Amino acid sequence: MNTNEDAVSPEKRISEAKSRTQQLELRIAKFIPDRDVREINQLPKGSLQSCDSGDMWAGGITISLRADVRPIAALGELRQKAETAGFEVDQSKSFNGTERVTVSEKNGASVLLDVTTHGIEGGSFSECFSLPDDFYRGGEY
């Protein structure tokens, strides 16, 4: 049985998932006031990872903060604004004990955010989607 997804090329599915995920990264980054941000950098390419129902695109974002901004405070503000905006937000600790926040959309796309010395780094993950079994998943997308 063919679905609409079957009619779309694997490359296009990956490109669309990447685009949606990078848009999510930027929406989340905008929860930190512009006055506090020195620079935002998105990884230009990501990779494919397995998920429950197929594959997902994985990328990343770095939010560099001004020298006078405390990253943990900025992450707390981001968390509060994401909750207010209707995102699912989970708070936890990283392996080294620092604060960690995961912001997720209802479709399953998410960004896992950790504080660094001068900012916030996020690993992003698209919603799960299917690719043909014979599609090569290695490389960068």
Long-range contacts (C-beta under 8 A, 24 or more apart in sequence): 5-129, 5-130, 10-131, 10-132, 10-135, 13-129, 13-130, 13-131, 14-48, 14-57, 14-131, 14-141, 15-141, 17-56, 17-57, 17-126, 17-127, 17-129, 18-46, 18-57, 18-59, 18-126, 18-141, 20-109, 20-126, 20-127, 21-46, 21-57, 21-59, 21-109, 21-124, 21-125, 21-126, 22-59, 22-124, 24-105, 24-109, 24-111, 24-124, 25-59, 25-60, 25-61, 25-111, 25-122, 25-124, 26-61, 28-61, 28-78, 28-82, 28-87, 28-103, 28-111, 28-113, 28-122, 29-61, 29-63, 31-77, 31-78, 31-81, 31-82, 31-85, 32-63, 32-65, 32-74, 32-77, 32-78, 32-120, 33-77, 35-66, 36-65, 36-66, 36-69, 36-74, 37-63, 37-64, 37-65, 37-66, 38-64, 38-65, 38-66, 38-119, 39-63, 39-64, 40-64, 45-140, 45-141, 46-124, 46-140, 46-141, 47-139, 47-140, 47-141, 48-131, 48-137, 48-141, 49-125, 51-108, 51-125, 51-128, 52-128, 53-128, 53-130, 54-128, 54-129, 54-130, 54-131, 55-128, 55-129, 55-130, 55-131, 55-137, 56-108, 56-125, 56-126, 56-127, 56-128, 56-129, 57-125, 57-126, 57-141, 58-123, 58-124, 58-125, 58-126, 59-123, 59-124, 60-121, 60-122, 60-123, 60-124, 61-111, 61-121, 61-122, 61-124, 62-119, 62-120, 62-121, 62-122, 63-119, 63-120, 63-121, 63-122, 64-118, 64-119, 65-118, 65-119, 65-120, 67-118, 71-115, 71-116, 71-117, 71-118, 71-119, 71-120, 72-98, 72-99, 72-115, 74-119, 74-120, 75-99, 75-101, 75-113, 75-115, 75-120, 78-103, 78-113, 78-120, 79-103
